[in-house]
Amino acid sequence: MRGVMAVVLLALAAPAWAQQDDAETPAFDRPGLGFSASVLPRGGAALELGLPSYERDRDDDGTRTTQYGTDLLLRVGLGANLELQAFGSPWNRLREAPRNAPSTTTRGAGDSGLALKFALPLDSDTHAVALLASTSFDTGSRDFGEGGTQYNLGASYEYTFNDQWSGALYANATRGAGEDEFSWSPSLSLAVSDTVSTYIEAGFTRTHGESSTSVAGAGVTWMAARRVQLDASFDLGLDSNSPDVQAGLGVSFYFE
């Protein structure tokens, strides 16, 4: 599995690395809790991969869970400020270790879905707004799927203070599969150089009938080539209801 993934990444990276034109690479949607407030130009495509994500938590009964996973996002620019997305989580591994009991390990795929992203045509260099409507389908295995179709509507607002600093506010509402949830997240980004950027973020989620959760963390991105971005990020739980640690590594490619 790892060997096949390595070959695929090399094949995808080759044409992206070969791009030598001076056109600016559009913003990627990863990493972070939100998404960029822009869309790809017509005919442009981006492949964004989480390799892997990591989550660790311990509940009130002392059961420790550790999960590794991969996620995939394919974005295609349609023109007219529209973008089509397809996403999924092809591989996950979950280990549960109850107190005073043998641990168990399960593997499987998560749900997949489609999304449509629209960037509002604002005549501004400092303000940007995008909406993202998505549907996820019950294609995942029992331990990694939501158990039904879910519908999401998200919004992202970005404000550029200057050439280095920018801020963003993200919100998302989820319904379906017995869940009614609302999340929001503020973030602040700093362009350290022409190729390296960092950010800090916080995230808050309220689910009907369940306790609210909150996290905070940071991340860094590096444009390893003109069309290739590498990223690393983490979030820490701010209360007992949130996962203790969430972290991830990723790579993104842009094609045109």
C-alpha positions as CSV (number, residue, x, y, z in Angstrom):
1,M,0.0,0.0,0.0
2,R,2.8,2.5,0.9
3,G,4.7,1.6,-2.2
4,V,1.8,2.1,-4.5
5,M,1.0,5.5,-2.8
6,A,4.7,6.6,-3.3
7,V,4.5,5.7,-7.0
8,V,1.3,7.6,-7.4
9,L,2.7,10.7,-5.6
10,L,5.8,10.7,-7.8
11,A,3.7,10.4,-11.0
12,L,1.5,13.3,-9.8
13,A,4.4,15.5,-8.7
14,A,6.3,15.2,-11.9
15,P,4.1,17.4,-14.1
16,A,3.4,19.8,-11.2
17,W,7.1,20.2,-10.5
18,A,7.8,20.9,-14.2
19,Q,5.7,24.0,-14.2
20,Q,8.0,27.0,-14.7
21,D,5.7,29.8,-15.7
22,D,5.3,32.9,-13.5
23,A,1.5,32.5,-12.9
24,E,0.6,32.6,-9.2
25,T,-0.5,29.2,-7.8
26,P,-4.0,29.4,-6.4
27,A,-4.5,28.9,-2.7
28,F,-5.0,25.3,-1.5
29,D,-7.8,24.3,1.0
30,R,-5.5,22.4,3.3
31,P,-4.4,22.6,6.1
32,G,-6.6,24.0,8.8
33,L,-10.1,23.7,10.0
34,G,-11.5,25.9,7.3
35,F,-11.0,26.4,3.5
36,S,-9.6,29.1,1.3
37,A,-12.0,31.9,0.2
38,S,-11.1,31.5,-3.4
39,V,-11.7,29.0,-6.3
40,L,-9.4,27.5,-8.9
41,P,-9.5,29.1,-12.4
42,R,-11.4,27.4,-15.2
43,G,-9.5,24.3,-16.2
44,G,-7.3,24.3,-13.2
45,A,-7.1,21.2,-10.9
46,A,-5.7,20.5,-7.5
47,L,-5.1,17.3,-5.6
48,E,-4.7,17.6,-1.9
49,L,-3.7,14.7,0.2
50,G,-3.5,14.1,4.0
51,L,-0.6,11.6,4.6
52,P,-1.5,10.9,7.3
53,S,-3.8,12.4,9.9
54,Y,-3.5,11.4,13.6
55,E,-5.9,11.7,16.5
56,R,-5.5,10.6,20.1
57,D,-8.0,10.7,22.9
58,R,-8.8,9.2,26.3
59,D,-12.4,9.1,27.6
60,D,-13.8,9.3,31.1
61,D,-13.6,5.5,31.5
62,G,-9.9,5.5,30.7
63,T,-10.2,4.0,27.2
64,R,-7.5,5.4,24.9
65,T,-8.2,5.6,21.2
66,T,-5.6,6.3,18.5
67,Q,-6.5,6.8,14.9
68,Y,-4.5,7.2,11.7
69,G,-6.1,8.1,8.4
70,T,-5.6,9.4,4.9
71,D,-7.9,12.0,3.2
72,L,-8.1,13.0,-0.4
73,L,-9.6,16.2,-2.0
74,L,-9.8,16.7,-5.7
75,R,-10.7,20.2,-6.9
76,V,-11.6,21.3,-10.5
77,G,-12.2,24.9,-11.6
78,L,-15.4,25.3,-13.6
79,G,-15.2,29.1,-14.3
80,A,-17.8,31.7,-13.3
81,N,-16.3,31.6,-9.7
82,L,-17.3,28.0,-9.3
83,E,-15.3,24.9,-8.3
84,L,-16.3,21.2,-8.2
85,Q,-14.8,19.0,-5.4
86,A,-14.7,15.3,-4.7
87,F,-13.4,14.0,-1.4
88,G,-12.9,10.8,0.5
89,S,-10.9,9.0,3.2
90,P,-9.6,5.7,1.6
91,W,-7.7,4.3,4.5
92,N,-8.1,4.5,8.3
93,R,-6.7,2.6,11.3
94,L,-8.3,2.8,14.8
95,R,-6.8,1.3,17.9
96,E,-8.9,1.2,21.1
97,A,-7.3,0.3,24.4
98,P,-9.8,0.0,27.3
99,R,-8.5,0.1,30.8
100,N,-7.8,-3.4,32.1
101,A,-8.9,-5.0,28.8
102,P,-7.3,-6.2,25.6
103,S,-6.9,-3.6,22.8
104,T,-8.6,-3.9,19.5
105,T,-7.6,-2.6,16.0
106,T,-9.9,-2.0,13.0
107,R,-9.2,-0.7,9.5
108,G,-11.4,0.7,6.8
109,A,-12.4,3.5,4.6
110,G,-14.4,6.6,5.5
111,D,-17.3,8.3,3.7
112,S,-16.9,10.1,0.4
113,G,-18.7,13.0,-1.2
114,L,-19.1,15.9,-3.6
115,A,-19.0,19.6,-3.1
116,L,-19.6,22.8,-5.0
117,K,-17.6,26.0,-4.0
118,F,-18.6,29.5,-5.0
119,A,-16.4,32.6,-4.5
120,L,-18.4,35.8,-4.3
121,P,-17.3,38.3,-7.0
122,L,-16.2,41.1,-4.7
123,D,-14.3,44.0,-6.2
124,S,-11.7,44.1,-3.3
125,D,-8.1,43.2,-2.8
126,T,-8.6,42.9,1.0
127,H,-11.9,41.0,1.4
128,A,-12.7,37.5,0.0
129,V,-15.8,35.3,0.7
130,A,-16.5,31.8,-0.5
131,L,-19.4,29.3,0.1
132,L,-19.1,25.5,0.1
133,A,-22.1,23.2,-0.2
134,S,-21.3,19.5,0.1
135,T,-22.9,16.1,0.5
136,S,-21.2,13.1,2.0
137,F,-22.4,9.6,1.3
138,D,-22.5,6.5,3.5
139,T,-19.7,4.7,1.7
140,G,-17.4,4.2,4.7
141,S,-17.0,1.1,6.9
142,R,-18.9,0.9,10.3
143,D,-16.1,2.4,12.5
144,F,-15.2,5.2,10.1
145,G,-18.5,6.3,8.4
146,E,-21.3,8.5,9.7
147,G,-24.0,5.9,9.0
148,G,-25.9,8.0,6.5
149,T,-26.0,10.9,4.1
150,Q,-24.9,14.3,5.5
151,Y,-25.3,17.8,4.1
152,N,-23.0,20.6,4.9
153,L,-23.0,24.4,4.1
154,G,-19.9,26.3,4.9
155,A,-18.6,29.8,4.5
156,S,-15.1,31.3,4.7
157,Y,-14.3,35.0,5.0
158,E,-10.7,36.3,4.6
159,Y,-9.3,39.7,5.3
160,T,-5.8,40.7,4.1
161,F,-4.1,43.2,6.4
162,N,-0.9,43.6,4.4
163,D,1.6,41.5,2.4
164,Q,2.4,39.4,5.5
165,W,-0.7,39.2,7.7
166,S,-4.2,37.9,7.0
167,G,-7.1,36.7,9.0
168,A,-10.0,34.3,8.4
169,L,-13.4,33.3,9.9
170,Y,-14.9,30.0,8.9
171,A,-18.3,28.5,9.8
172,N,-20.1,25.3,8.8
173,A,-23.5,23.7,9.5
174,T,-24.0,19.9,9.2
175,R,-27.3,18.0,9.1
176,G,-28.1,14.4,8.4
177,A,-27.3,10.9,9.7
178,G,-28.9,11.8,13.0
179,E,-26.6,14.8,13.5
180,D,-27.3,18.5,13.8
181,E,-24.0,20.4,14.2
182,F,-22.5,23.9,13.9
183,S,-18.8,24.7,13.9
184,W,-16.9,27.9,13.6
185,S,-13.2,28.8,13.6
186,P,-11.1,32.0,13.5
187,S,-7.5,32.0,12.3
188,L,-4.6,34.3,11.8
189,S,-1.9,33.7,9.1
190,L,1.6,35.1,8.6
191,A,3.7,34.8,5.4
192,V,7.2,34.3,6.7
193,S,8.7,34.3,3.3
194,D,7.7,33.9,-0.4
195,T,7.4,30.1,0.2
196,V,6.7,29.6,3.9
197,S,3.6,30.6,5.9
198,T,2.3,29.8,9.3
199,Y,-1.1,30.2,11.1
200,I,-2.8,29.8,14.4
201,E,-6.5,28.8,14.8
202,A,-9.2,27.9,17.2
203,G,-12.3,25.7,16.5
204,F,-15.6,25.4,18.3
205,T,-18.3,22.8,17.6
206,R,-21.8,22.5,19.0
207,T,-23.8,19.3,18.3
208,H,-27.4,19.0,19.3
209,G,-27.8,16.7,22.2
210,E,-24.1,16.4,22.9
211,S,-21.5,18.4,24.8
212,S,-19.7,21.2,22.9
213,T,-16.0,20.8,21.9
214,S,-13.2,23.3,21.4
215,V,-9.7,23.0,20.0
216,A,-6.7,25.3,19.2
217,G,-3.6,24.8,17.2
218,A,-1.2,25.9,14.5
219,G,0.3,24.9,11.2
220,V,2.9,25.6,8.6
221,T,3.0,25.4,4.8
222,W,6.0,25.3,2.5
223,M,5.8,25.7,-1.3
224,A,8.4,23.1,-2.1
225,A,8.0,23.9,-5.8
226,R,5.9,26.3,-7.8
227,R,3.0,23.9,-7.9
228,V,3.6,21.7,-4.8
229,Q,2.8,22.6,-1.2
230,L,3.8,20.6,1.9
231,D,2.1,21.2,5.2
232,A,2.1,20.2,8.9
233,S,-0.5,21.1,11.5
234,F,-1.9,20.2,14.9
235,D,-4.8,21.0,17.2
236,L,-5.1,20.4,21.0
237,G,-8.3,19.8,22.9
238,L,-9.3,22.7,25.2
239,D,-11.8,20.7,27.2
240,S,-12.5,17.1,28.3
241,N,-15.0,16.5,25.5
242,S,-12.5,17.3,22.7
243,P,-9.8,14.9,21.3
244,D,-6.6,15.3,23.2
245,V,-4.4,15.7,20.0
246,Q,-5.1,16.0,16.3
247,A,-2.3,16.4,13.9
248,G,-1.4,15.8,10.2
249,L,1.0,16.0,7.4
250,G,-0.1,16.8,3.8
251,V,1.0,17.5,0.2
252,S,-0.9,19.4,-2.4
253,F,-0.4,19.6,-6.2
254,Y,-1.8,22.2,-8.7
255,F,-2.3,21.4,-12.4
256,E,-3.4,23.6,-15.3
